[in-house]
Amino acid sequence: MSDYGSTLPPSQPPGGYGAPPPPGAMGGPIDHPRGMLILILGVLSLICCSPLGIAAWVMGNNALREIDAMPGRYGNRQIVQIGRILGIIGTVLLILSVVWIFFLGGLAVLNGSSN
């Protein structure tokens, strides 16, 4: 009689022992921890508070740098990118509104002093 195929595979130790797997090792990439915050700040910069666009822009740049440094770890690059772009738009609107206020204020001063 032959022993071919009769050996049992080595048994696996029960779960719960050893170091935990690194994030993203089981089940694919994880979301960046600040991804949704960046998106929310970008949206709020367009809706009600333009200075939040600066925060969304800076945080989005940092998060994209982290995502690019570890390509397989984070999976929500699109959300971070959208929040960053909305932050850029909010910042541009903030700059345009400040310029507009100074322009109108300058016109009011000129009109008031010419009378």
Biopython code that builds the backbone (N, CA, C, O; Angstrom):
import numpy as np
from Bio.PDB.StructureBuilder import StructureBuilder

atoms = [
    (1, "MET", "N", (0.822, -1.161, 0.000)),
    (1, "MET", "CA", (0.000, 0.000, 0.000)),
    (1, "MET", "C", (0.878, 1.239, 0.000)),
    (1, "MET", "O", (1.954, 1.242, 0.597)),
    (2, "SER", "N", (0.427, 2.282, -0.662)),
    (2, "SER", "CA", (1.213, 3.494, -0.813)),
    (2, "SER", "C", (0.729, 4.562, 0.158)),
    (2, "SER", "O", (-0.455, 4.632, 0.486)),
    (3, "ASP", "N", (1.675, 5.401, 0.616)),
    (3, "ASP", "CA", (1.325, 6.509, 1.511)),
    (3, "ASP", "C", (1.062, 7.797, 0.735)),
    (3, "ASP", "O", (0.911, 8.860, 1.337)),
    (4, "TYR", "N", (1.007, 7.713, -0.574)),
    (4, "TYR", "CA", (0.806, 8.905, -1.401)),
    (4, "TYR", "C", (-0.565, 9.506, -1.117)),
    (4, "TYR", "O", (-1.580, 8.826, -1.265)),
    (5, "GLY", "N", (-0.607, 10.766, -0.713)),
    (5, "GLY", "CA", (-1.864, 11.475, -0.482)),
    (5, "GLY", "C", (-2.465, 11.237, 0.870)),
    (5, "GLY", "O", (-3.519, 11.792, 1.182)),
    (6, "SER", "N", (-1.825, 10.424, 1.687)),
    (6, "SER", "CA", (-2.425, 10.138, 2.981)),
    (6, "SER", "C", (-1.925, 11.069, 4.083)),
    (6, "SER", "O", (-2.451, 11.045, 5.196)),
    (7, "THR", "N", (-0.904, 11.898, 3.783)),
    (7, "THR", "CA", (-0.428, 12.800, 4.822)),
    (7, "THR", "C", (-1.376, 13.984, 4.954)),
    (7, "THR", "O", (-1.890, 14.510, 3.967)),
    (8, "LEU", "N", (-1.585, 14.375, 6.170)),
    (8, "LEU", "CA", (-2.470, 15.500, 6.453)),
    (8, "LEU", "C", (-1.688, 16.803, 6.354)),
    (8, "LEU", "O", (-0.506, 16.835, 6.697)),
    (9, "PRO", "N", (-2.322, 17.876, 5.892)),
    (9, "PRO", "CA", (-1.622, 19.158, 5.847)),
    (9, "PRO", "C", (-1.352, 19.660, 7.255)),
    (9, "PRO", "O", (-2.062, 19.289, 8.190)),
    (10, "PRO", "N", (-0.328, 20.503, 7.422)),
    (10, "PRO", "CA", (-0.049, 21.019, 8.773)),
    (10, "PRO", "C", (-1.229, 21.846, 9.270)),
    (10, "PRO", "O", (-1.852, 22.599, 8.522)),
    (11, "SER", "N", (-1.508, 21.680, 10.543)),
    (11, "SER", "CA", (-2.670, 22.382, 11.100)),
    (11, "SER", "C", (-2.338, 23.857, 11.298)),
    (11, "SER", "O", (-1.201, 24.212, 11.612)),
    (12, "GLN", "N", (-3.330, 24.702, 11.114)),
    (12, "GLN", "CA", (-3.202, 26.140, 11.300)),
    (12, "GLN", "C", (-3.492, 26.479, 12.751)),
    (12, "GLN", "O", (-4.401, 25.896, 13.344)),
    (13, "PRO", "N", (-2.738, 27.415, 13.346)),
    (13, "PRO", "CA", (-3.061, 27.817, 14.720)),
    (13, "PRO", "C", (-4.394, 28.555, 14.731)),
    (13, "PRO", "O", (-4.755, 29.216, 13.758)),
    (14, "PRO", "N", (-5.117, 28.438, 15.831)),
    (14, "PRO", "CA", (-6.405, 29.143, 15.907)),
    (14, "PRO", "C", (-6.208, 30.645, 15.815)),
    (14, "PRO", "O", (-5.156, 31.166, 16.186)),
    (15, "GLY", "N", (-7.226, 31.340, 15.317)),
    (15, "GLY", "CA", (-7.156, 32.788, 15.136)),
    (15, "GLY", "C", (-7.012, 33.525, 16.453)),
    (15, "GLY", "O", (-7.314, 32.991, 17.521)),
    (16, "GLY", "N", (-6.543, 34.763, 16.359)),
    (16, "GLY", "CA", (-6.411, 35.583, 17.552)),
    (16, "GLY", "C", (-5.003, 35.640, 18.097)),
    (16, "GLY", "O", (-4.742, 36.377, 19.047)),
    (17, "TYR", "N", (-4.097, 34.888, 17.524)),
    (17, "TYR", "CA", (-2.715, 34.899, 17.998)),
    (17, "TYR", "C", (-1.841, 35.668, 17.038)),
    (17, "TYR", "O", (-2.120, 35.735, 15.840)),
    (18, "GLY", "N", (-0.800, 36.237, 17.562)),
    (18, "GLY", "CA", (0.153, 36.936, 16.719)),
    (18, "GLY", "C", (-0.245, 38.381, 16.489)),
    (18, "GLY", "O", (-1.230, 38.872, 17.039)),
    (19, "ALA", "N", (0.546, 39.047, 15.663)),
    (19, "ALA", "CA", (0.298, 40.457, 15.364)),
    (19, "ALA", "C", (-0.874, 40.596, 14.405)),
    (19, "ALA", "O", (-1.056, 39.755, 13.525)),
    (20, "PRO", "N", (-1.665, 41.643, 14.563)),
    (20, "PRO", "CA", (-2.779, 41.844, 13.630)),
    (20, "PRO", "C", (-2.241, 42.196, 12.244)),
    (20, "PRO", "O", (-1.153, 42.758, 12.126)),
    (21, "PRO", "N", (-2.994, 41.871, 11.202)),
    (21, "PRO", "CA", (-2.532, 42.205, 9.854)),
    (21, "PRO", "C", (-2.535, 43.712, 9.643)),
    (21, "PRO", "O", (-3.308, 44.424, 10.283)),
    (22, "PRO", "N", (-1.691, 44.199, 8.764)),
    (22, "PRO", "CA", (-1.675, 45.645, 8.503)),
    (22, "PRO", "C", (-2.979, 46.092, 7.873)),
    (22, "PRO", "O", (-3.662, 45.282, 7.246)),
    (23, "PRO", "N", (-3.351, 47.378, 8.022)),
    (23, "PRO", "CA", (-4.601, 47.866, 7.438)),
    (23, "PRO", "C", (-4.615, 47.632, 5.933)),
    (23, "PRO", "O", (-3.638, 47.902, 5.234)),
    (24, "GLY", "N", (-5.718, 47.137, 5.465)),
    (24, "GLY", "CA", (-5.871, 46.913, 4.037)),
    (24, "GLY", "C", (-5.366, 45.556, 3.586)),
    (24, "GLY", "O", (-5.531, 45.207, 2.417)),
    (25, "ALA", "N", (-4.746, 44.763, 4.487)),
    (25, "ALA", "CA", (-4.207, 43.474, 4.069)),
    (25, "ALA", "C", (-5.323, 42.478, 3.814)),
    (25, "ALA", "O", (-5.210, 41.626, 2.932)),
    (26, "MET", "N", (-6.379, 42.580, 4.566)),
    (26, "MET", "CA", (-7.496, 41.653, 4.381)),
    (26, "MET", "C", (-8.689, 42.440, 3.849)),
    (26, "MET", "O", (-9.207, 43.322, 4.534)),
    (27, "GLY", "N", (-9.114, 42.134, 2.665)),
    (27, "GLY", "CA", (-10.308, 42.772, 2.126)),
    (27, "GLY", "C", (-10.029, 43.993, 1.278)),
    (27, "GLY", "O", (-10.968, 44.725, 0.966)),
    (28, "GLY", "N", (-8.813, 44.252, 0.893)),
    (28, "GLY", "CA", (-8.528, 45.357, -0.011)),
    (28, "GLY", "C", (-8.197, 46.647, 0.706)),
    (28, "GLY", "O", (-8.009, 46.663, 1.923)),
    (29, "PRO", "N", (-8.127, 47.727, -0.050)),
    (29, "PRO", "CA", (-7.733, 49.017, 0.530)),
    (29, "PRO", "C", (-8.811, 49.591, 1.435)),
    (29, "PRO", "O", (-9.999, 49.299, 1.294)),
    (30, "ILE", "N", (-8.355, 50.423, 2.375)),
    (30, "ILE", "CA", (-9.276, 51.101, 3.284)),
    (30, "ILE", "C", (-9.438, 52.548, 2.833)),
    (30, "ILE", "O", (-8.657, 53.051, 2.026)),
    (31, "ASP", "N", (-10.460, 53.207, 3.363)),
    (31, "ASP", "CA", (-10.668, 54.620, 3.043)),
    (31, "ASP", "C", (-9.687, 55.471, 3.845)),
    (31, "ASP", "O", (-9.335, 55.147, 4.979)),
    (32, "HIS", "N", (-9.259, 56.566, 3.223)),
    (32, "HIS", "CA", (-8.375, 57.499, 3.935)),
    (32, "HIS", "C", (-9.166, 58.095, 5.091)),
    (32, "HIS", "O", (-10.325, 58.466, 4.907)),
    (33, "PRO", "N", (-8.569, 58.197, 6.283)),
    (33, "PRO", "CA", (-9.324, 58.654, 7.446)),
    (33, "PRO", "C", (-9.908, 60.061, 7.317)),
    (33, "PRO", "O", (-10.930, 60.356, 7.936)),
    (34, "ARG", "N", (-9.277, 60.936, 6.522)),
    (34, "ARG", "CA", (-9.787, 62.301, 6.395)),
    (34, "ARG", "C", (-10.517, 62.539, 5.082)),
    (34, "ARG", "O", (-10.816, 63.685, 4.744)),
    (35, "GLY", "N", (-10.808, 61.486, 4.340)),
    (35, "GLY", "CA", (-11.433, 61.643, 3.024)),
    (35, "GLY", "C", (-12.789, 62.330, 3.077)),
    (35, "GLY", "O", (-13.034, 63.286, 2.342)),
    (36, "MET", "N", (-13.673, 61.843, 3.948)),
    (36, "MET", "CA", (-15.010, 62.438, 4.032)),
    (36, "MET", "C", (-14.961, 63.841, 4.627)),
    (36, "MET", "O", (-15.744, 64.706, 4.233)),
    (37, "LEU", "N", (-14.052, 64.076, 5.568)),
    (37, "LEU", "CA", (-13.914, 65.417, 6.143)),
    (37, "LEU", "C", (-13.506, 66.422, 5.073)),
    (37, "LEU", "O", (-14.019, 67.541, 5.043)),
    (38, "ILE", "N", (-12.595, 66.031, 4.203)),
    (38, "ILE", "CA", (-12.145, 66.921, 3.131)),
    (38, "ILE", "C", (-13.304, 67.215, 2.185)),
    (38, "ILE", "O", (-13.479, 68.354, 1.751)),
    (39, "LEU", "N", (-14.094, 66.196, 1.867)),
    (39, "LEU", "CA", (-15.250, 66.407, 0.997)),
    (39, "LEU", "C", (-16.273, 67.331, 1.649)),
    (39, "LEU", "O", (-16.807, 68.226, 0.994)),
    (40, "ILE", "N", (-16.546, 67.122, 2.917)),
    (40, "ILE", "CA", (-17.528, 67.966, 3.622)),
    (40, "ILE", "C", (-17.041, 69.410, 3.700)),
    (40, "ILE", "O", (-17.825, 70.336, 3.492)),
    (41, "LEU", "N", (-15.756, 69.614, 3.997)),
    (41, "LEU", "CA", (-15.221, 70.978, 4.037)),
    (41, "LEU", "C", (-15.302, 71.636, 2.661)),
    (41, "LEU", "O", (-15.610, 72.824, 2.560)),
    (42, "GLY", "N", (-15.029, 70.873, 1.603)),
    (42, "GLY", "CA", (-15.128, 71.423, 0.255)),
    (42, "GLY", "C", (-16.539, 71.839, -0.098)),
    (42, "GLY", "O", (-16.745, 72.896, -0.694)),
    (43, "VAL", "N", (-17.521, 71.014, 0.265)),
    (43, "VAL", "CA", (-18.920, 71.353, -0.022)),
    (43, "VAL", "C", (-19.360, 72.562, 0.798)),
    (43, "VAL", "O", (-20.029, 73.455, 0.279)),
    (44, "LEU", "N", (-18.987, 72.592, 2.075)),
    (44, "LEU", "CA", (-19.362, 73.732, 2.916)),
    (44, "LEU", "C", (-18.706, 75.024, 2.453)),
    (44, "LEU", "O", (-19.259, 76.107, 2.646)),
    (45, "SER", "N", (-17.526, 74.917, 1.840)),
    (45, "SER", "CA", (-16.879, 76.133, 1.334)),
    (45, "SER", "C", (-17.659, 76.736, 0.183)),
    (45, "SER", "O", (-17.591, 77.945, -0.040)),
    (46, "LEU", "N", (-18.390, 75.926, -0.545)),
    (46, "LEU", "CA", (-19.218, 76.455, -1.634)),
    (46, "LEU", "C", (-20.568, 76.944, -1.135)),
    (46, "LEU", "O", (-21.113, 77.910, -1.670)),
    (47, "ILE", "N", (-21.103, 76.301, -0.135)),
    (47, "ILE", "CA", (-22.464, 76.612, 0.306)),
    (47, "ILE", "C", (-22.511, 77.811, 1.247)),
    (47, "ILE", "O", (-23.294, 78.736, 1.032)),
    (48, "CYS", "N", (-21.670, 77.803, 2.298)),
    (48, "CYS", "CA", (-21.876, 78.828, 3.317)),
    (48, "CYS", "C", (-20.624, 79.503, 3.837)),
    (48, "CYS", "O", (-20.700, 80.654, 4.267)),
    (49, "CYS", "N", (-19.478, 78.848, 3.819)),
    (49, "CYS", "CA", (-18.310, 79.405, 4.499)),
    (49, "CYS", "C", (-17.071, 79.212, 3.634)),
    (49, "CYS", "O", (-16.399, 78.184, 3.715)),
    (50, "SER", "N", (-16.780, 80.196, 2.820)),
    (50, "SER", "CA", (-15.671, 80.097, 1.867)),
    (50, "SER", "C", (-14.304, 79.855, 2.500)),
    (50, "SER", "O", (-13.493, 79.168, 1.879)),
    (51, "PRO", "N", (-13.988, 80.371, 3.693)),
    (51, "PRO", "CA", (-12.662, 80.097, 4.260)),
    (51, "PRO", "C", (-12.393, 78.606, 4.514)),
    (51, "PRO", "O", (-11.235, 78.203, 4.621)),
    (52, "LEU", "N", (-13.432, 77.797, 4.608)),
    (52, "LEU", "CA", (-13.214, 76.356, 4.766)),
    (52, "LEU", "C", (-12.576, 75.748, 3.517)),
    (52, "LEU", "O", (-12.011, 74.656, 3.581)),
    (53, "GLY", "N", (-12.662, 76.444, 2.389)),
    (53, "GLY", "CA", (-12.037, 75.968, 1.168)),
    (53, "GLY", "C", (-10.527, 75.882, 1.282)),
    (53, "GLY", "O", (-9.904, 74.995, 0.699)),
    (54, "ILE", "N", (-9.942, 76.797, 2.029)),
    (54, "ILE", "CA", (-8.496, 76.769, 2.224)),
    (54, "ILE", "C", (-8.107, 75.496, 2.977)),
    (54, "ILE", "O", (-7.137, 74.828, 2.617)),
    (55, "ALA", "N", (-8.868, 75.164, 4.024)),
    (55, "ALA", "CA", (-8.588, 73.955, 4.798)),
    (55, "ALA", "C", (-8.771, 72.704, 3.945)),
    (55, "ALA", "O", (-7.958, 71.781, 4.013)),
    (56, "ALA", "N", (-9.839, 72.667, 3.138)),
    (56, "ALA", "CA", (-10.082, 71.510, 2.273)),
    (56, "ALA", "C", (-8.971, 71.357, 1.245)),
    (56, "ALA", "O", (-8.558, 70.240, 0.934)),
    (57, "TRP", "N", (-8.493, 72.462, 0.725)),
    (57, "TRP", "CA", (-7.430, 72.440, -0.287)),
    (57, "TRP", "C", (-6.124, 71.905, 0.316)),
    (57, "TRP", "O", (-5.484, 71.026, -0.261)),
    (58, "VAL", "N", (-5.737, 72.437, 1.470)),
    (58, "VAL", "CA", (-4.485, 72.026, 2.108)),
    (58, "VAL", "C", (-4.570, 70.570, 2.577)),
    (58, "VAL", "O", (-3.654, 69.784, 2.336)),
    (59, "MET", "N", (-5.671, 70.214, 3.247)),
    (59, "MET", "CA", (-5.826, 68.845, 3.724)),
    (59, "MET", "C", (-5.916, 67.864, 2.555)),
    (59, "MET", "O", (-5.411, 66.744, 2.643)),
    (60, "GLY", "N", (-6.555, 68.281, 1.466)),
    (60, "GLY", "CA", (-6.640, 67.426, 0.289)),
    (60, "GLY", "C", (-5.285, 67.182, -0.338)),
    (60, "GLY", "O", (-4.993, 66.065, -0.764)),
    (61, "ASN", "N", (-4.445, 68.217, -0.402)),
    (61, "ASN", "CA", (-3.091, 68.037, -0.931)),
    (61, "ASN", "C", (-2.295, 67.048, -0.080)),
    (61, "ASN", "O", (-1.607, 66.176, -0.611)),
    (62, "ASN", "N", (-2.393, 67.188, 1.243)),
    (62, "ASN", "CA", (-1.667, 66.280, 2.135)),
    (62, "ASN", "C", (-2.175, 64.849, 2.015)),
    (62, "ASN", "O", (-1.384, 63.906, 1.982)),
    (63, "ALA", "N", (-3.491, 64.686, 1.950)),
    (63, "ALA", "CA", (-4.068, 63.342, 1.843)),
    (63, "ALA", "C", (-3.707, 62.700, 0.505)),
    (63, "ALA", "O", (-3.417, 61.505, 0.460)),
    (64, "LEU", "N", (-3.720, 63.463, -0.575)),
    (64, "LEU", "CA", (-3.328, 62.905, -1.874)),
    (64, "LEU", "C", (-1.863, 62.499, -1.866)),
    (64, "LEU", "O", (-1.497, 61.499, -2.485)),
    (65, "ARG", "N", (-1.030, 63.248, -1.185)),
    (65, "ARG", "CA", (0.380, 62.886, -1.070)),
    (65, "ARG", "C", (0.527, 61.556, -0.319)),
    (65, "ARG", "O", (1.342, 60.716, -0.698)),
    (66, "GLU", "N", (-0.265, 61.368, 0.747)),
    (66, "GLU", "CA", (-0.229, 60.114, 1.499)),
    (66, "GLU", "C", (-0.763, 58.952, 0.654)),
    (66, "GLU", "O", (-0.210, 57.852, 0.686)),
    (67, "ILE", "N", (-1.824, 59.197, -0.091)),
    (67, "ILE", "CA", (-2.401, 58.148, -0.938)),
    (67, "ILE", "C", (-1.421, 57.740, -2.021)),
    (67, "ILE", "O", (-1.280, 56.552, -2.312)),
    (68, "ASP", "N", (-0.743, 58.706, -2.622)),
    (68, "ASP", "CA", (0.218, 58.395, -3.675)),
    (68, "ASP", "C", (1.459, 57.693, -3.125)),
    (68, "ASP", "O", (2.100, 56.922, -3.840)),
    (69, "ALA", "N", (1.802, 57.953, -1.862)),
    (69, "ALA", "CA", (2.970, 57.308, -1.267)),
    (69, "ALA", "C", (2.722, 55.817, -1.018)),
    (69, "ALA", "O", (3.652, 55.013, -1.084)),
    (70, "MET", "N", (1.461, 55.446, -0.730)),
    (70, "MET", "CA", (1.098, 54.041, -0.491)),
    (70, "MET", "C", (-0.075, 53.678, -1.398)),
    (70, "MET", "O", (-1.222, 53.714, -0.950)),
    (71, "PRO", "N", (0.180, 53.327, -2.663)),
    (71, "PRO", "CA", (-0.902, 53.164, -3.637)),
    (71, "PRO", "C", (-1.940, 52.105, -3.288)),
    (71, "PRO", "O", (-3.115, 52.303, -3.596)),
    (72, "GLY", "N", (-1.574, 51.009, -2.670)),
    (72, "GLY", "CA", (-2.544, 49.956, -2.404)),
    (72, "GLY", "C", (-3.257, 50.075, -1.086)),
    (72, "GLY", "O", (-4.155, 49.283, -0.804)),
    (73, "ARG", "N", (-2.889, 51.038, -0.267)),
    (73, "ARG", "CA", (-3.445, 51.110, 1.081)),
    (73, "ARG", "C", (-4.798, 51.821, 1.134)),
    (73, "ARG", "O", (-5.712, 51.355, 1.815)),
    (74, "TYR", "N", (-4.934, 52.942, 0.422)),
    (74, "TYR", "CA", (-6.162, 53.741, 0.500)),
    (74, "TYR", "C", (-6.939, 53.632, -0.813)),
    (74, "TYR", "O", (-6.358, 53.568, -1.896)),
    (75, "GLY", "N", (-8.273, 53.613, -0.685)),
    (75, "GLY", "CA", (-9.086, 53.408, -1.865)),
    (75, "GLY", "C", (-10.032, 54.538, -2.211)),
    (75, "GLY", "O", (-10.790, 54.399, -3.171)),
    (76, "ASN", "N", (-10.037, 55.642, -1.493)),
    (76, "ASN", "CA", (-10.995, 56.709, -1.777)),
    (76, "ASN", "C", (-10.320, 57.954, -2.328)),
    (76, "ASN", "O", (-10.600, 59.067, -1.883)),
    (77, "ARG", "N", (-9.444, 57.768, -3.280)),
    (77, "ARG", "CA", (-8.732, 58.893, -3.889)),
    (77, "ARG", "C", (-9.702, 59.853, -4.568)),
    (77, "ARG", "O", (-9.486, 61.064, -4.534)),
    (78, "GLN", "N", (-10.759, 59.343, -5.179)),
    (78, "GLN", "CA", (-11.709, 60.202, -5.887)),
    (78, "GLN", "C", (-12.424, 61.148, -4.932)),
    (78, "GLN", "O", (-12.635, 62.314, -5.267)),
    (79, "ILE", "N", (-12.796, 60.670, -3.757)),
    (79, "ILE", "CA", (-13.485, 61.523, -2.792)),
    (79, "ILE", "C", (-12.557, 62.645, -2.323)),
    (79, "ILE", "O", (-12.976, 63.796, -2.201)),
    (80, "VAL", "N", (-11.303, 62.302, -2.063)),
    (80, "VAL", "CA", (-10.332, 63.311, -1.637)),
    (80, "VAL", "C", (-10.104, 64.322, -2.757)),
    (80, "VAL", "O", (-10.017, 65.524, -2.507)),
    (81, "GLN", "N", (-10.009, 63.834, -3.988)),
    (81, "GLN", "CA", (-9.778, 64.713, -5.141)),
    (81, "GLN", "C", (-10.958, 65.678, -5.326)),
    (81, "GLN", "O", (-10.756, 66.863, -5.588)),
    (82, "ILE", "N", (-12.176, 65.172, -5.192)),
    (82, "ILE", "CA", (-13.360, 66.032, -5.342)),
    (82, "ILE", "C", (-13.395, 67.087, -4.246)),
    (82, "ILE", "O", (-13.657, 68.258, -4.523)),
    (83, "GLY", "N", (-13.134, 66.686, -2.996)),
    (83, "GLY", "CA", (-13.104, 67.648, -1.895)),
    (83, "GLY", "C", (-12.038, 68.708, -2.089)),
    (83, "GLY", "O", (-12.257, 69.880, -1.782)),
    (84, "ARG", "N", (-10.878, 68.300, -2.600)),
    (84, "ARG", "CA", (-9.790, 69.251, -2.868)),
    (84, "ARG", "C", (-10.187, 70.248, -3.951)),
    (84, "ARG", "O", (-9.932, 71.444, -3.815)),
    (85, "ILE", "N", (-10.805, 69.766, -5.017)),
    (85, "ILE", "CA", (-11.230, 70.650, -6.107)),
    (85, "ILE", "C", (-12.307, 71.611, -5.624)),
    (85, "ILE", "O", (-12.284, 72.791, -5.975)),
    (86, "LEU", "N", (-13.248, 71.123, -4.824)),
    (86, "LEU", "CA", (-14.269, 72.017, -4.262)),
    (86, "LEU", "C", (-13.628, 73.053, -3.343)),
    (86, "LEU", "O", (-14.071, 74.200, -3.292)),
    (87, "GLY", "N", (-12.585, 72.651, -2.617)),
    (87, "GLY", "CA", (-11.858, 73.606, -1.775)),
    (87, "GLY", "C", (-11.166, 74.675, -2.594)),
    (87, "GLY", "O", (-11.137, 75.842, -2.205)),
    (88, "ILE", "N", (-10.603, 74.277, -3.740)),
    (88, "ILE", "CA", (-9.968, 75.256, -4.629)),
    (88, "ILE", "C", (-11.009, 76.241, -5.151)),
    (88, "ILE", "O", (-10.764, 77.447, -5.182)),
    (89, "ILE", "N", (-12.165, 75.733, -5.561)),
    (89, "ILE", "CA", (-13.229, 76.608, -6.065)),
    (89, "ILE", "C", (-13.715, 77.543, -4.956)),
    (89, "ILE", "O", (-13.930, 78.730, -5.199)),
    (90, "GLY", "N", (-13.889, 77.011, -3.729)),
    (90, "GLY", "CA", (-14.301, 77.850, -2.608)),
    (90, "GLY", "C", (-13.286, 78.930, -2.293)),
    (90, "GLY", "O", (-13.664, 80.051, -1.953)),
    (91, "THR", "N", (-12.002, 78.614, -2.399)),
    (91, "THR", "CA", (-10.955, 79.603, -2.155)),
    (91, "THR", "C", (-10.965, 80.690, -3.220)),
    (91, "THR", "O", (-10.805, 81.869, -2.908)),
    (92, "VAL", "N", (-11.152, 80.300, -4.469)),
    (92, "VAL", "CA", (-11.233, 81.287, -5.556)),
    (92, "VAL", "C", (-12.429, 82.204, -5.350)),
    (92, "VAL", "O", (-12.328, 83.414, -5.552)),
    (93, "LEU", "N", (-13.572, 81.628, -4.946)),
    (93, "LEU", "CA", (-14.749, 82.463, -4.679)),
    (93, "LEU", "C", (-14.501, 83.411, -3.508)),
    (93, "LEU", "O", (-14.966, 84.550, -3.519)),
    (94, "LEU", "N", (-13.768, 82.941, -2.500)),
    (94, "LEU", "CA", (-13.422, 83.808, -1.372)),
    (94, "LEU", "C", (-12.563, 84.981, -1.832)),
    (94, "LEU", "O", (-12.813, 86.125, -1.452)),
    (95, "ILE", "N", (-11.558, 84.699, -2.647)),
    (95, "ILE", "CA", (-10.683, 85.769, -3.150)),
    (95, "ILE", "C", (-11.471, 86.752, -4.004)),
    (95, "ILE", "O", (-11.298, 87.964, -3.877)),
    (96, "LEU", "N", (-12.339, 86.236, -4.875)),
    (96, "LEU", "CA", (-13.148, 87.125, -5.719)),
    (96, "LEU", "C", (-14.094, 87.981, -4.880)),
    (96, "LEU", "O", (-14.302, 89.154, -5.190)),
    (97, "SER", "N", (-14.666, 87.411, -3.828)),
    (97, "SER", "CA", (-15.581, 88.205, -2.997)),
    (97, "SER", "C", (-14.829, 89.272, -2.212)),
    (97, "SER", "O", (-15.338, 90.380, -2.037)),
    (98, "VAL", "N", (-13.622, 88.957, -1.736)),
    (98, "VAL", "CA", (-12.831, 89.966, -1.024)),
    (98, "VAL", "C", (-12.432, 91.090, -1.974)),
    (98, "VAL", "O", (-12.493, 92.265, -1.610)),
    (99, "VAL", "N", (-12.026, 90.737, -3.183)),
    (99, "VAL", "CA", (-11.682, 91.766, -4.175)),
    (99, "VAL", "C", (-12.909, 92.605, -4.499)),
    (99, "VAL", "O", (-12.805, 93.825, -4.627)),
    (100, "TRP", "N", (-14.055, 91.980, -4.633)),
    (100, "TRP", "CA", (-15.296, 92.691, -4.948)),
    (100, "TRP", "C", (-15.659, 93.671, -3.824)),
    (100, "TRP", "O", (-16.061, 94.805, -4.085)),
    (101, "ILE", "N", (-15.513, 93.221, -2.574)),
    (101, "ILE", "CA", (-15.838, 94.100, -1.445)),
    (101, "ILE", "C", (-14.891, 95.298, -1.410)),
    (101, "ILE", "O", (-15.333, 96.427, -1.196)),
    (102, "PHE", "N", (-13.602, 95.067, -1.618)),
    (102, "PHE", "CA", (-12.661, 96.182, -1.639)),
    (102, "PHE", "C", (-12.916, 97.107, -2.820)),
    (102, "PHE", "O", (-12.756, 98.322, -2.706)),
    (103, "PHE", "N", (-13.311, 96.538, -3.951)),
    (103, "PHE", "CA", (-13.613, 97.355, -5.126)),
    (103, "PHE", "C", (-14.828, 98.233, -4.861)),
    (103, "PHE", "O", (-14.809, 99.429, -5.148)),
    (104, "LEU", "N", (-15.884, 97.641, -4.314)),
    (104, "LEU", "CA", (-17.077, 98.436, -4.002)),
    (104, "LEU", "C", (-16.794, 99.446, -2.893)),
    (104, "LEU", "O", (-17.292, 100.572, -2.927)),
    (105, "GLY", "N", (-15.994, 99.037, -1.912)),
    (105, "GLY", "CA", (-15.622, 99.984, -0.850)),
    (105, "GLY", "C", (-14.804, 101.132, -1.406)),
    (105, "GLY", "O", (-14.985, 102.276, -0.989)),
    (106, "GLY", "N", (-13.913, 100.853, -2.335)),
    (106, "GLY", "CA", (-13.122, 101.903, -2.965)),
    (106, "GLY", "C", (-13.998, 102.846, -3.780)),
    (106, "GLY", "O", (-13.787, 104.059, -3.778)),
    (107, "LEU", "N", (-14.986, 102.281, -4.480)),
    (107, "LEU", "CA", (-15.897, 103.110, -5.246)),
    (107, "LEU", "C", (-16.738, 103.980, -4.322)),
    (107, "LEU", "O", (-17.007, 105.139, -4.638)),
    (108, "ALA", "N", (-17.152, 103.435, -3.190)),
    (108, "ALA", "CA", (-17.950, 104.223, -2.255)),
    (108, "ALA", "C", (-17.134, 105.375, -1.673)),
    (108, "ALA", "O", (-17.646, 106.479, -1.487)),
    (109, "VAL", "N", (-15.875, 105.111, -1.392)),
    (109, "VAL", "CA", (-15.009, 106.186, -0.876)),
    (109, "VAL", "C", (-14.807, 107.244, -1.933)),
    (109, "VAL", "O", (-14.855, 108.436, -1.628)),
    (110, "LEU", "N", (-14.581, 106.837, -3.180)),
    (110, "LEU", "CA", (-14.383, 107.802, -4.263)),
    (110, "LEU", "C", (-15.644, 108.609, -4.524)),
    (110, "LEU", "O", (-15.570, 109.818, -4.743)),
    (111, "ASN", "N", (-16.781, 107.965, -4.504)),
    (111, "ASN", "CA", (-18.050, 108.681, -4.717)),
    (111, "ASN", "C", (-18.361, 109.602, -3.545)),
    (111, "ASN", "O", (-18.895, 110.692, -3.749)),
    (112, "GLY", "N", (-18.043, 109.195, -2.344)),
    (112, "GLY", "CA", (-18.310, 110.023, -1.190)),
    (112, "GLY", "C", (-17.385, 111.225, -1.109)),
    (112, "GLY", "O", (-17.798, 112.286, -0.641)),
    (113, "SER", "N", (-16.156, 111.083, -1.549)),
    (113, "SER", "CA", (-15.213, 112.206, -1.454)),
    (113, "SER", "C", (-15.367, 113.201, -2.610)),
    (113, "SER", "O", (-14.935, 114.348, -2.496)),
    (114, "SER", "N", (-15.971, 112.778, -3.709)),
    (114, "SER", "CA", (-16.132, 113.691, -4.827)),
    (114, "SER", "C", (-17.337, 114.616, -4.681)),
    (114, "SER", "O", (-17.449, 115.597, -5.416)),
    (115, "ASN", "N", (-18.231, 114.324, -3.754)),
    (115, "ASN", "CA", (-19.415, 115.164, -3.555)),
    (115, "ASN", "C", (-19.125, 116.372, -2.759)),
    (115, "ASN", "O", (-20.023, 117.176, -2.509)),
]
sb = StructureBuilder()
sb.init_structure("model")
sb.init_model(0)
sb.init_chain("A")
sb.init_seg("    ")
for serial, (resi, resn, name, xyz) in enumerate(atoms, 1):
    if name == "N":
        sb.init_residue(resn, " ", resi, " ")
    sb.init_atom(name, np.array(xyz, "f"), 0.0, 1.0, " ", f" {name:<3s}", serial, name[0])
structure = sb.get_structure()
